[in-house]
Amino acid sequence: MTIMDFYSILGIDRTASAAEIKRAYRRLARRYHPGINPGDRAAEARFAQIAAAYETLVDPDKRREYDGADAGGPMRQTETRAFEFTEFDFSVAATGAQAATFTELFADVLHPMPALDPRPEPGADLHASLSLSFVDAMRGVECRVVITRHVPCSACGSAGQVPSAGGRCPSCQGAGRTRWARGHMVFSRTCAVCAGTGQVRFQRCQTCIGHGRTVRSEPVEVLVPPGTSDGARLRVPEKGNAGRHGGRPGDLYVSVNVQPHPVFRRDGDTLFCVVPVSIQEAALGARIEVPTLDGPVRLRVPPGAQGGQRFRLSGRGVAGAGGVRGDLVVEITLMLPPVLDERSKELIREFGRRNDGDVRRELWRAVDGAREGPPRF
């Protein structure tokens, strides 16, 4: 019966965790493995002890049995036997410039390969612009925008691959697993191409080159609601790029550019316009036609109307929230008639004599009041 202090062999405490046991074993194995020390009997014997210690302590049941025997309890004979260590490749030196760090050894383990059934990825949003006339934006209109976007591949149903007649997997050469090395460590994992079967059941779609999407230009109908303002951004759901692996398509966002109108000016839901009125219409009163978004309507100008006076037409403005329309504010401006002959001049003089009044009386009265200032005591 051979009794060895496995904890001392690995250089660890008796309270060491499983992770600490593994770290100690890897460190010593890289130093004493026979592949690194060919012909060295001492190193070979030392490695056999390290392997036996690791095999015993890394197994919870064997470790409890070993700890009980070391304390004086019953114990089975512990044999030193050969330990098959197939996950090392010692064709590269363990020291010097070729040596690999622990992080390098396990870089691929810590970064596993992607899942064979990837998660759906949403498509990207797209952006476009649209130029509208003022009237179309106020009334609302349906426009067509041509965009270029990613769409699901019709040849493979966006899967990126199509069924194949079969054959040996070119990635793992039919083994079902791929191997790679990091320093002295050699790792293997299930082949991502054939999912471990060693046979290729699918091949890359030639239409989309395996991306599952193709590029296509297509028209998109954009509904512009009434009252859309300049710089507004409209959203068309699911008219962006198609998602990958069955993900939701992105959206299309359309920026609206509203051209200015030569007559109307907008402030919120209220429209403003300026309408010229003749002298006789302002003096005697009249019914005049004024423009609106719905066509001309008649506006009553009362006698004695002054230039700059405003009139409000309810419900003739811009459609707002809930479809309620704002108002149209009409401002009148006085237009003097052209004086083309002597008769017209004489009539104007006669009008002045009959209505002899100082139109600037109130102006000078205000100036004189300002010049005098407040009373002094």
Buried (B, 14 or more C-beta within 10 A) or exposed (E): EEEBEBBEBBEBEEEBEEEBBBBBBBEBBBBBBBBBBEEEEEBBEBBBBBBBBBBBBBEEEBBEBBBEBBEEEEBEEBEEEEBEBEEBBBEEEBEEEEEBEBEEBBBBEEEEEEEEEEEEEBBBBBEBEBEBEBEBBBBEBEBEBEBEBBBBBEBBEBBBBBEEEEEEBEBBEBBBEBEEBBBBBBBBBBBBBBBBBBBBBBBBBEBBEBBBBBEEEEEBEBEBEBBBEBEBEBEBEEBBBBBBEBBBBBBBBBBBEBEEBEEBEBEEBBBBBBBEBBEEBBBEEBEBEBBBBEEEEEBEBEEEBEEEBEBEBEEBBBBBEEEEBBBBBBEBEBBEEEEEEEEEEEEEEEEEEEEEEEEEEEEEEEEEEEEEEEEEE
